Amino acid sequence: MSEEKPAKAQAQAETETYVTPKDVKRVWEEIYSELEKVIIGNVDILEDMFIALLGGGHCLLEGVPGIAKTVMAKYFAATLGCDFKRIQFTPDLLPSDVVGTTIYDPKAGTFKMRKGPIFCNIVLSDEINRSPPKTQAALLEAMAEKQVTVEGTTFELEPPFLVIATQNPIEQEGTYPLPEAQVDRFMFKLLVDLPSPDEEKEIIELIHKGIRKTVRRVTTPMTITKMIETVARRVYVHEDIINYIRELVVATRTDPRLILGGSPRCSIALLNAGKAVASMRGRDYVIPDDIKRVSKIATSHRLQMKPEAELEGTTGTMVVDEILRNLVVPV
């Protein structure tokens, strides 16, 4: 018994330890180094995905087919050592295909839960706008509350939990626009560009030569969970930074070009993402540049333009840019 107590105490001490922002920076640099080996172009998108993960948010990737959105998500999960599942959204996909359902066990004479693919660490919702809104809504509770309710029973999702959804541009045929409630639950909307001519040549040569690159696991889900706790609890935010976030979001609500501005969820997204950026830079405090770093990708997709503003070519990114130029930056 006396030998068991020290072992238990050591295990408990390891569980209770926390990582510092410098640890977060080191882990991210290792992850980035691995991903650079296999991802050609759009590497900055991977940093945005990691910011969303640390900030407790989710990512919506938009781009034309064939630009490696799925590949990026797969390799990203591999470096984290997290469980990864892919859901192919199609017009006939049902909500139960996402969250799961109860089935009858004749031997036990009871109903048992058959969990859907949502029960993992990183979920790739591939081509999410190929399914109707009813199926898209199956993700709402999981994204907002990290839980799933099936036939009145609530099941908690294991941390860390990140939804990476991909969609083709809405102008393409066979797509359904995402409801505003769905879009607002994504911390970031990230536009994935086509590769440059040089990058495309590199891709072609790798495929032609049959070169298959792999990544190593850099960290574990437990460490990621501790990093998320560090971002949430151990990064200082001065009142001036909070006021800066407030002024940015409030300005979107009064902009005459917008029907709908940012919600309080937008303010929270900016706060959490800014804290994540600070940690990835090795700091335990947020500076204005951290907020600027994520302001466009965290805010633009939540803004609804007036028709006349759209006709003039005004975009959400342009509105956020103008607001930032007019705001007084905290010192």
C-alpha positions in Angstrom: 0.0 0.0 0.0 2.8 2.4 0.8 4.3 1.9 -2.7 0.9 2.6 -4.3 0.5 6.0 -2.7 3.6 7.6 -4.2 2.7 6.2 -7.7 -0.8 7.6 -7.4 0.5 11.0 -6.2 2.9 11.1 -9.1 0.1 10.3 -11.6 -2.0 13.0 -10.0 0.8 15.5 -10.1 1.3 14.9 -13.8 -2.4 15.3 -14.5 -2.5 18.6 -12.5 0.5 20.2 -14.2 -0.2 22.9 -16.7 1.7 24.2 -19.7 3.0 27.7 -20.1 2.6 30.0 -23.1 6.3 29.3 -23.9 5.3 25.6 -24.1 2.5 26.4 -26.4 4.8 28.3 -28.7 7.3 25.4 -28.8 4.6 22.8 -29.5 3.1 25.0 -32.3 6.5 25.5 -33.9 7.0 21.8 -34.0 3.6 21.2 -35.5 4.2 23.9 -38.1 7.5 22.4 -39.0 5.9 19.0 -39.6 3.0 20.4 -41.7 5.3 22.4 -43.9 6.7 19.1 -45.1 3.5 17.9 -46.6 1.4 21.0 -47.3 2.3 23.1 -50.3 0.8 26.6 -50.1 -1.9 28.0 -47.8 0.3 27.1 -44.7 -1.1 30.2 -42.9 -4.5 28.5 -42.9 -3.0 25.8 -40.6 -2.0 28.5 -38.1 -5.5 29.8 -38.1 -6.9 26.3 -37.4 -4.6 26.0 -34.4 -5.7 29.4 -33.1 -9.3 28.2 -33.3 -8.5 25.0 -31.5 -6.7 26.7 -28.6 -9.5 29.3 -28.5 -12.3 26.7 -28.2 -13.7 27.5 -31.6 -14.3 26.0 -35.0 -13.2 26.7 -38.6 -15.1 27.0 -41.9 -12.8 26.6 -45.0 -14.2 27.9 -48.3 -12.6 27.2 -51.6 -13.1 25.5 -55.0 -12.8 21.7 -55.1 -9.4 20.1 -55.5 -7.2 22.5 -53.4 -6.4 20.1 -50.5 -8.8 21.3 -47.9 -9.5 17.8 -46.8 -5.8 16.9 -46.9 -4.9 19.9 -44.7 -7.4 18.8 -42.0 -6.2 15.2 -42.1 -2.5 16.1 -41.6 -3.4 18.7 -39.0 -5.1 16.0 -36.9 -2.3 13.6 -37.4 0.3 16.0 -35.9 -1.9 16.5 -32.8 -2.4 12.8 -32.2 -6.1 13.4 -32.1 -8.9 11.1 -33.2 -10.1 12.2 -36.6 -13.3 11.4 -38.5 -14.6 12.7 -41.8 -18.3 13.2 -42.6 -19.1 13.6 -46.2 -22.1 15.8 -46.4 -24.5 14.9 -49.2 -28.2 15.9 -50.0 -29.5 12.6 -48.5 -27.4 12.7 -45.3 -29.6 12.5 -42.1 -28.9 14.2 -38.7 -28.7 10.7 -37.2 -25.8 9.9 -39.5 -23.9 12.7 -37.8 -24.8 12.4 -34.1 -25.8 8.8 -33.9 -29.0 7.0 -32.8 -30.3 4.4 -30.4 -30.7 0.8 -31.5 -32.4 -2.1 -29.8 -30.3 -4.8 -28.3 -32.4 -8.0 -28.3 -30.1 -9.8 -26.0 -30.2 -7.2 -23.3 -33.7 -6.2 -24.1 -32.7 -2.5 -24.0 -31.8 0.4 -26.3 -28.2 1.3 -26.7 -26.6 4.4 -28.1 -24.7 3.9 -31.4 -22.5 7.0 -31.5 -22.1 8.9 -34.8 -18.8 10.3 -36.2 -19.3 13.5 -34.3 -17.8 11.7 -31.3 -14.1 12.3 -31.9 -11.6 15.1 -31.3 -11.4 16.6 -34.8 -14.4 16.3 -37.1 -14.1 17.2 -40.8 -17.5 18.1 -42.2 -16.6 17.8 -45.8 -18.6 20.0 -48.2 -21.1 21.0 -45.5 -23.1 23.1 -47.9 -24.0 20.0 -49.9 -26.6 19.0 -47.3 -29.8 20.8 -46.5 -30.1 23.0 -43.4 -31.8 20.3 -41.3 -28.6 18.1 -41.5 -26.3 21.1 -41.0 -28.2 21.9 -37.8 -27.1 18.6 -36.3 -23.8 20.2 -35.6 -25.2 23.2 -33.7 -25.3 21.8 -30.2 -22.0 20.0 -30.5 -20.2 23.2 -31.7 -21.7 25.5 -29.1 -21.9 23.3 -26.0 -19.5 20.4 -26.7 -22.3 17.9 -26.2 -24.9 15.9 -28.2 -28.5 15.2 -27.2 -30.1 12.1 -28.7 -33.7 11.2 -27.8 -33.5 13.2 -24.6 -30.2 11.9 -23.4 -27.1 14.2 -23.4 -23.7 12.9 -24.1 -20.5 14.9 -23.4 -17.9 15.2 -26.2 -14.3 14.4 -25.2 -11.9 17.3 -25.3 -10.3 18.7 -27.3 -13.1 19.1 -29.9 -12.8 20.9 -33.2 -15.1 21.0 -36.2 -13.4 21.8 -39.5 -16.1 22.3 -42.2 -15.3 22.8 -45.8 -17.6 24.3 -48.4 -17.5 25.1 -52.0 -18.5 28.7 -53.0 -22.2 29.2 -52.8 -22.3 30.3 -56.5 -21.8 26.7 -57.5 -24.7 24.5 -58.3 -26.0 21.9 -55.8 -25.2 23.9 -52.6 -27.3 25.2 -49.8 -26.4 28.5 -48.0 -25.5 27.9 -44.4 -28.0 29.4 -41.9 -26.9 32.5 -40.0 -27.0 30.5 -36.7 -24.6 27.9 -38.2 -22.2 30.5 -39.7 -22.1 32.4 -36.4 -20.9 29.3 -34.5 -17.7 29.2 -36.6 -14.9 31.2 -34.9 -13.2 31.7 -38.3 -14.1 31.6 -41.9 -11.0 30.9 -43.9 -10.7 31.4 -47.7 -8.4 28.8 -49.2 -6.7 30.0 -52.4 -5.5 28.2 -55.4 -1.7 27.5 -55.4 0.7 29.7 -57.2 2.2 28.5 -60.5 5.4 27.5 -58.7 3.5 25.7 -56.0 1.4 23.9 -58.6 4.5 22.7 -60.4 5.8 21.3 -57.1 2.6 19.5 -56.5 2.6 17.9 -60.0 6.2 16.8 -59.6 5.6 15.1 -56.3 2.6 13.2 -57.7 4.6 12.3 -60.8 7.5 11.0 -58.8 5.2 9.1 -56.5 6.6 10.8 -53.4 4.4 10.3 -50.4 5.3 12.4 -47.4 4.2 11.7 -43.8 4.0 13.7 -40.6 4.9 12.6 -37.0 2.7 13.1 -34.0 4.0 16.1 -32.1 1.6 16.2 -29.1 -1.3 14.4 -27.5 -5.0 15.3 -26.8 -4.2 15.6 -23.1 -1.5 18.2 -23.8 -3.8 20.0 -26.2 -6.5 20.2 -23.5 -4.0 21.6 -21.1 -2.9 24.2 -23.6 -6.6 25.2 -24.1 -6.8 25.7 -20.3 -3.7 27.8 -20.3 -5.2 30.1 -23.0 -8.5 30.4 -21.1 -7.1 30.9 -17.6 -3.5 32.1 -17.7 -3.4 34.8 -20.4 -3.9 38.3 -19.1 -6.2 40.7 -20.9 -6.0 44.4 -20.0 -9.2 46.4 -19.7 -8.1 48.6 -22.6 -7.9 45.5 -24.9 -11.4 44.5 -23.8 -12.6 48.0 -24.7 -10.8 47.7 -28.0 -12.7 44.5 -28.8 -16.0 46.1 -27.7 -15.5 49.2 -29.9 -14.7 47.0 -32.9 -17.8 44.9 -32.6 -20.1 47.7 -31.7 -18.9 49.7 -34.7 -20.1 46.9 -37.0 -23.6 47.2 -35.6 -23.9 50.9 -36.4 -22.2 50.8 -39.8 -24.8 52.1 -42.4 -23.7 49.5 -45.0 -24.7 46.5 -42.8 -28.0 44.9 -42.1 -26.4 42.8 -39.3 -23.3 43.4 -37.3 -21.3 41.3 -34.9 -23.0 39.6 -32.0 -21.6 39.1 -28.5 -20.4 35.7 -29.8 -18.2 37.7 -32.2 -16.7 39.6 -29.2 -16.0 36.4 -27.4 -14.4 34.9 -30.5 -12.0 37.9 -30.8 -11.1 37.6 -27.1 -10.4 33.9 -27.1 -8.6 34.0 -30.4 -6.5 36.9 -29.3 -5.5 35.0 -26.2 -4.6 32.0 -28.3 -2.4 34.1 -30.6 -0.6 35.6 -27.5 0.2 32.1 -26.2 1.4 30.9 -29.6 3.8 33.9 -29.5 5.0 32.8 -26.1 3.3 35.6 -24.1 0.9 35.5 -21.2 -0.7 38.8 -22.1 -2.6 40.1 -25.1 -1.6 43.1 -27.2 -3.6 45.0 -29.8 -1.7 43.2 -32.7 -3.1 39.9 -31.4 -6.6 41.2 -31.9 -5.8 42.7 -35.3 -4.3 39.3 -36.4 -7.7 37.6 -36.1 -10.1 40.5 -36.6 -11.0 39.9 -40.2 -11.3 36.1 -40.1 -13.3 36.2 -36.9 -15.7 39.0 -37.8 -16.2 39.3 -41.6 -18.3 36.2 -42.1 -20.8 37.4 -39.4 -21.6 40.6 -41.2 -24.6 40.8 -43.5 -24.3 43.5 -46.1 -27.1 45.7 -47.5 -27.9 44.9 -51.2 -26.7 48.4 -52.3 -23.4 47.9 -50.5 -23.0 44.5 -52.2 -23.7 46.0 -55.6 -20.9 48.5 -55.0 -18.5 45.6 -54.3 -18.2 46.2 -50.5 -17.2 43.2 -48.5 -17.1 42.4 -44.8 -13.3 42.4 -44.9 -13.3 45.9 -46.3 -15.7 47.1 -43.5 -13.5 45.6 -40.8 -10.4 47.1 -42.3 -12.0 50.6 -42.3 -13.2 50.2 -38.7 -9.8 49.2 -37.6 -8.2 52.2 -39.2 -10.6 54.5 -37.4 -10.2 52.9 -33.9 -7.8 54.3 -31.3 -5.3 51.5 -30.7 -4.6 50.9 -26.9 -1.0 51.7 -25.8 
